[in-house]
Amino acid sequence: MFKEYIDCNMDIQIEKYKLMEWLMSLKDESVISKLNTIKNSISKSSDWADDISETEKLLINAGLKDIEEGNTFTHEQVMKEINEAYGI
């Protein structure tokens, strides 16, 4: 598992290095401008929590509170209820 992580990480590092070399050789300003737009777009939306509604945030927080208070069901309990309700 660790070796796979290292291999994957090295592959990513190599790809980033290749991209840097390619970027340094670019002369087309329109391509550089488009890449800048992509970079800025990614930077602005890096946190998914910024993209969800207030209602979704409230529901997530309510769920976390339920977990803290032990108001949860096991997988077995949920499957039993589904089986009883739908005969699955």
Helices and strands as residue ranges (DSSP letters): H 2-25, H 29-44, G 48-51, H 54-68, H 75-86
